[in-house]
Structures are given as C-alpha cells and as structure tokens.
Amino acid sequence: MERHHDEDPSAAGRVDRAEQAAVVEDRHVGDLDLTTWRSRAGHTVAEGWAALGRRYGALPLLVLTLAVGVGIAATATWAASEVYDAVRASDDVAVLDRPVLDWMLTLRSPFADQAVTWWTDIAGTIGMPIVAVCFLIGFTVQRRAWTPLVLLVAASGGSLLMTIAGKDLIGRARPPLSDAVPPYEHSPSFPSGHTLNATVVVGTIVYLLILRQSRTVTRLWTIVVGTLFVLSIGVSRVFLGHHWTTDVLAAWALGLAWLALVITAHRLYLTALHRGADPVVRGRGPARPVRSSR
C-alpha cells in the first residue's frame, strides 16, 4: 500500500510537518496575513514563487531567494558607495560630520566613555555573534524547523558581506585618533559595521519574535526595544569617535534595505507553503491541492 506524504514517519517527514505547522503560526502578525499580497505586482510574484515552490520545494527556493538577495544587497552597497563618493567630492558630508562629533566630545566623561564602550561591544565581532547564536538555538529548539536558521545565517552573512564591500570600495578614514576613545579601530570607516550588523541581526530577531507573539502590546515593546538598541549602537559609534555620522546613517539605510529583502523572502516562503508547496520536494507523488490565496 502506498504511503502518503502526511504519513511519512521518517525524520524528513517530521521536518516537513514541523515546517508546515510553522506556516500556520507564522502567517499572521496581528490581523495582517503575511501570505496576502495586495499589489498586483506582489500578487504576481507570489503566484510565481508558489508555483516554483510546488515544483522544487519551498525551503530550497527560500535559500535561492536569499542568495539572490545577497547579490542585490551587494549591488546596493556599491550604489551607496558611488553616491557617497559624489557627495564627498563636494565636501558636503563635512557640514554634518564634524559638528556632530564636536558636540559628542562635550558629552564625554570617564564613566560615560567606559559605559558606552561596554554597550557598543555588544554589537561587536564577538558580542553580536553570541547574541545571534543564543537566539538561533532558542528559535530552533522551540520551533523544530530550519527557517530561523536559514533567515539568521543569511541575514548575518549578507550584512557582513555588505560591510566588507563598503569598506573596500570607499576606504574612508575614521575620525582622528585624538578625537576617539580607546581601544582604537583602524579599519576603513564607511559604513559602520557595528551599526549595519546590529540593524540586520536584531531586526531579524525582532521579526522572528513578533511572528509568535499574540498580544499587540508585547509586539510593540519588542519592536521598541529592538529599535532603541539599534539606534543606540549607531549613536555610540559616533560618541566614541570611531565613526562619522554619515557612516552610521549609511549603515542604517543599507541594513534596513537588506532586512526588508530577508523579510520579503520569508513571506514568499510562507506563501509557497500556504499555497500547496512542500518544504522540500524529495520525489514525485500525488499533487498537493493548491490553497486559495483569497
């Protein structure tokens, strides 16, 4: 007797059922259905992604979408560097950067310098990976699905690539060491890696958290705390004299753009599952019914 997919007792079958259960819980943020696309363009793209998901599997398609997104993010970083070069050529950034740093210098004290240094280290090369791994383990254990792993790894990898690309393309010098609080940093200044990575990683964590939060006030506080953290990290980089203000502004903009791509990729993944795709296609079998998108 032929065994249907839903009766599959294997580990792969259990993963499929976990991912299918996740789409039910992750589809809604309050009254917003993430698998509903209101614009004609969005609806068309969602239909195409759902068809591809039914053919090739929703999870491989998610990975492919994020890989394409990394390329788009890298292109956006290049475009930002070109715009920055044009602005720098006319020396317009000096109108903002130097006055802001001079004002920050007036706010410093031994206690404030130490406290802000400790705080900014949370988003550093050691602190941010620890934060990401802790949440990643929690999400994976709680949901028993691969989606949080894929999203967080892709988000982190993309932001790291954007940081490296931006620094190599621009090679901007940091503020003078005489204006900086030790320990000093010597890599190129544009964009602020701390700010960019915090925006993307914390933004992804906030997104994954609010998908499972039923109370509006809880979601609101999660967004507020995440936003304040990201803003404070950016401000800390200027306060310590490790970056110019425009480095931080560019990092916020690039980080939000990449975060939007990651969330859109996940919405397309949820849409594909909701409209009949399996997480992973392992062979031909009876066609799954296509759920209505309306």
C-alpha positions as CSV (number, residue, x, y, z in Angstrom):
1,M,0.0,0.0,0.0
2,E,1.4,3.4,-1.0
3,R,2.2,5.7,1.9
4,H,1.1,9.3,1.5
5,H,3.4,12.2,2.4
6,D,1.5,13.1,5.5
7,E,2.0,9.6,6.9
8,D,5.8,9.7,6.4
9,P,7.4,8.5,9.7
10,S,11.0,9.4,8.7
11,A,13.0,12.3,10.1
12,A,12.5,14.2,6.8
13,G,8.7,13.7,7.1
14,R,8.8,15.1,10.6
15,V,10.7,18.1,9.4
16,D,8.1,18.7,6.7
17,R,5.3,18.5,9.2
18,A,7.2,21.0,11.5
19,E,7.7,23.4,8.7
20,Q,4.0,23.1,7.6
21,A,2.9,23.7,11.2
22,A,5.2,26.8,11.3
23,V,3.4,28.4,8.4
24,V,0.1,28.3,10.4
25,E,1.7,30.1,13.3
26,D,3.9,32.4,11.3
27,R,1.4,33.6,8.8
28,H,-0.2,36.4,10.9
29,V,1.2,39.4,12.7
30,G,-2.0,40.5,14.5
31,D,-4.6,40.9,11.8
32,L,-2.0,41.1,9.0
33,D,-1.8,38.0,6.8
34,L,1.8,37.8,5.5
35,T,0.8,35.5,2.7
36,T,-1.6,38.1,1.3
37,W,-0.1,40.4,-1.4
38,R,-2.3,43.5,-2.0
39,S,-0.5,45.0,-5.0
40,R,-0.8,43.4,-8.5
41,A,3.0,43.1,-8.8
42,G,3.2,41.4,-5.4
43,H,0.4,39.0,-6.2
44,T,2.0,38.1,-9.5
45,V,5.4,37.4,-7.9
46,A,3.8,35.4,-5.1
47,E,1.9,33.2,-7.6
48,G,5.2,32.5,-9.5
49,W,7.1,31.7,-6.3
50,A,4.3,29.4,-5.1
51,A,4.4,27.5,-8.4
52,L,8.2,27.2,-8.2
53,G,7.8,26.1,-4.6
54,R,5.4,23.3,-5.5
55,R,7.9,22.1,-8.1
56,Y,11.2,22.4,-6.3
57,G,10.3,22.8,-2.7
58,A,9.7,26.0,-0.6
59,L,12.9,25.7,1.5
60,P,15.4,25.4,-1.4
61,L,13.6,28.3,-3.0
62,L,13.9,30.4,0.2
63,V,17.7,29.7,0.2
64,L,17.9,30.6,-3.5
65,T,15.9,33.8,-2.9
66,L,18.2,34.9,-0.1
67,A,21.3,34.1,-2.2
68,V,19.9,36.4,-5.0
69,G,19.1,38.9,-2.3
70,V,22.7,39.0,-1.1
71,G,23.7,39.9,-4.7
72,I,21.1,42.7,-4.7
73,A,22.4,43.9,-1.3
74,A,26.0,43.9,-2.6
75,T,24.9,45.9,-5.6
76,A,23.1,48.4,-3.3
77,T,26.3,48.7,-1.3
78,W,28.2,49.6,-4.5
79,A,25.5,52.1,-5.5
80,A,25.7,53.7,-2.0
81,S,29.4,54.0,-2.3
82,E,29.1,55.7,-5.6
83,V,26.6,58.2,-4.2
84,Y,28.8,58.8,-1.2
85,D,31.8,59.4,-3.4
86,A,29.8,62.1,-5.3
87,V,28.8,63.7,-2.1
88,R,32.3,63.6,-0.6
89,A,33.7,65.2,-3.7
90,S,31.8,68.3,-2.9
91,D,32.7,68.1,0.8
92,D,29.0,68.2,1.8
93,V,29.5,65.5,4.5
94,A,31.7,67.8,6.5
95,V,28.7,70.0,7.1
96,L,27.2,67.2,9.2
97,D,30.1,65.0,10.4
98,R,32.4,67.4,12.1
99,P,29.8,69.4,14.0
100,V,28.1,66.3,15.4
101,L,31.4,64.8,16.5
102,D,32.4,68.1,18.2
103,W,29.1,68.1,20.1
104,M,29.7,64.5,21.2
105,L,33.1,65.5,22.6
106,T,31.3,67.8,25.0
107,L,29.3,64.9,26.4
108,R,32.2,62.7,27.4
109,S,33.3,61.7,30.8
110,P,35.4,58.8,32.1
111,F,32.2,57.0,33.3
112,A,30.3,57.7,30.1
113,D,33.2,56.6,27.9
114,Q,33.5,53.3,29.7
115,A,29.8,52.6,29.8
116,V,29.3,53.4,26.1
117,T,32.4,51.3,25.2
118,W,30.8,48.3,27.0
119,W,27.5,48.9,25.3
120,T,28.9,49.2,21.8
121,D,30.9,45.9,22.3
122,I,27.6,44.0,22.4
123,A,27.3,44.7,18.7
124,G,31.0,43.9,18.0
125,T,32.7,41.0,16.3
126,I,32.3,38.9,19.5
127,G,29.1,40.2,21.1
128,M,26.8,40.2,18.1
129,P,27.6,36.5,17.0
130,I,26.9,35.4,20.6
131,V,23.6,37.2,20.6
132,A,22.7,35.7,17.3
133,V,23.7,32.1,18.2
134,C,21.7,32.3,21.5
135,F,18.5,33.4,19.8
136,L,19.2,30.9,17.0
137,I,19.4,28.0,19.4
138,G,16.3,29.1,21.1
139,F,14.3,29.5,17.9
140,T,15.4,26.2,16.5
141,V,14.6,24.3,19.7
142,Q,11.3,25.9,20.1
143,R,10.1,25.6,16.5
144,R,11.9,22.5,15.4
145,A,12.2,24.0,11.9
146,W,15.0,25.1,9.7
147,T,13.5,28.5,8.8
148,P,15.1,30.6,11.7
149,L,18.5,29.1,11.0
150,V,18.3,30.0,7.3
151,L,17.0,33.5,7.9
152,L,19.5,34.4,10.6
153,V,22.5,32.9,8.8
154,A,21.6,34.6,5.6
155,A,20.9,37.9,7.3
156,S,24.2,37.9,9.1
157,G,26.2,36.7,6.1
158,G,24.6,39.4,3.9
159,S,25.3,42.2,6.4
160,L,28.9,41.0,6.8
161,L,29.4,41.0,3.0
162,M,27.9,44.5,2.8
163,T,30.2,45.8,5.5
164,I,33.3,44.3,3.8
165,A,32.3,45.5,0.4
166,G,31.5,49.0,1.6
167,K,34.8,49.4,3.4
168,D,36.8,48.1,0.5
169,L,35.0,50.3,-2.0
170,I,35.3,53.5,-0.1
171,G,38.3,53.2,2.2
172,R,37.2,56.2,4.2
173,A,39.5,57.2,7.1
174,R,38.0,57.2,10.6
175,P,37.9,60.3,12.7
176,P,41.3,61.4,14.1
177,L,42.6,59.2,17.0
178,S,42.8,62.4,19.1
179,D,39.0,62.5,19.0
180,A,38.5,58.8,19.7
181,V,38.1,56.8,22.8
182,P,40.4,53.8,23.1
183,P,40.6,51.0,22.1
184,Y,41.2,52.4,18.7
185,E,40.0,50.9,15.5
186,H,41.9,51.1,12.2
187,S,39.7,49.5,9.5
188,P,38.0,51.8,7.0
189,S,35.2,53.9,8.4
190,F,32.4,53.6,5.8
191,P,29.9,52.0,6.6
192,S,29.7,51.4,10.4
193,G,29.9,47.6,10.7
194,H,28.6,47.6,14.3
195,T,25.5,49.6,13.2
196,L,24.9,47.6,10.0
197,N,25.2,44.2,11.7
198,A,23.1,45.3,14.7
199,T,20.3,46.6,12.4
200,V,20.1,43.4,10.4
201,V,20.6,40.8,13.1
202,V,18.5,42.4,15.7
203,G,15.9,43.3,13.1
204,T,15.7,39.7,12.1
205,I,15.4,38.5,15.7
206,V,12.6,41.1,16.3
207,Y,10.8,39.8,13.2
208,L,11.0,36.2,14.3
209,L,9.8,37.1,17.8
210,I,6.8,39.1,16.8
211,L,5.6,36.2,14.5
212,R,4.8,34.2,17.6
213,Q,3.6,37.0,19.9
214,S,-0.2,37.2,20.2
215,R,-0.5,40.4,22.2
216,T,-0.2,43.7,20.5
217,V,1.5,45.4,23.4
218,T,4.1,42.6,23.5
219,R,4.8,43.0,19.8
220,L,5.0,46.8,20.3
221,W,7.5,46.6,23.1
222,T,9.6,44.1,21.2
223,I,9.8,46.5,18.3
224,V,10.6,49.5,20.5
225,V,13.3,47.7,22.4
226,G,14.9,46.4,19.2
227,T,14.7,49.8,17.6
228,L,16.2,51.6,20.6
229,F,19.1,49.1,20.7
230,V,19.9,49.6,17.0
231,L,19.7,53.4,17.3
232,S,21.8,53.4,20.5
233,I,24.6,51.3,18.8
234,G,24.7,53.8,15.9
235,V,24.9,56.8,18.3
236,S,27.6,55.0,20.4
237,R,29.9,54.7,17.3
238,V,29.8,58.5,16.8
239,F,30.1,59.2,20.6
240,L,33.3,57.2,20.8
241,G,34.8,58.8,17.7
242,H,35.0,55.5,15.9
243,H,32.8,56.6,13.0
244,W,31.5,59.7,11.3
245,T,27.7,60.4,11.4
246,T,27.4,59.6,7.7
247,D,28.9,56.2,8.2
248,V,26.2,55.4,10.7
249,L,23.4,56.8,8.6
250,A,24.5,54.8,5.6
251,A,24.7,51.6,7.8
252,W,21.1,52.1,9.0
253,A,19.9,52.6,5.4
254,L,21.7,49.6,4.0
255,G,20.7,47.4,7.0
256,L,17.1,48.3,6.6
257,A,17.2,47.6,2.9
258,W,18.7,44.1,3.4
259,L,16.3,43.4,6.3
260,A,13.4,44.2,4.0
261,L,14.7,41.7,1.5
262,V,15.1,39.0,4.1
263,I,11.5,39.5,5.4
264,T,10.1,39.6,1.8
265,A,11.9,36.3,1.1
266,H,10.3,34.7,4.2
267,R,6.9,36.0,3.2
268,L,7.3,34.4,-0.2
269,Y,8.3,31.2,1.5
270,L,5.2,31.3,3.7
271,T,3.1,32.0,0.7
272,A,4.5,29.0,-1.2
273,L,3.8,26.7,1.8
274,H,0.3,28.1,2.2
275,R,-0.5,27.5,-1.5
276,G,0.5,23.9,-1.6
277,A,4.3,23.6,-1.7
278,D,6.2,21.1,0.4
279,P,9.3,22.4,2.3
280,V,11.5,20.0,0.4
281,V,10.5,18.0,-2.6
282,R,12.0,14.5,-2.4
283,G,10.3,12.9,-5.3
284,R,7.2,12.8,-7.4
285,G,3.9,11.9,-5.8
286,P,0.3,12.9,-5.7
287,A,-0.2,16.6,-6.4
288,R,-1.0,18.7,-3.4
289,P,-4.1,20.8,-3.5
290,V,-3.5,24.5,-4.1
291,R,-5.0,26.6,-1.4
292,S,-6.8,29.7,-2.4
293,S,-4.9,32.9,-1.9
294,R,-8.0,34.9,-1.1
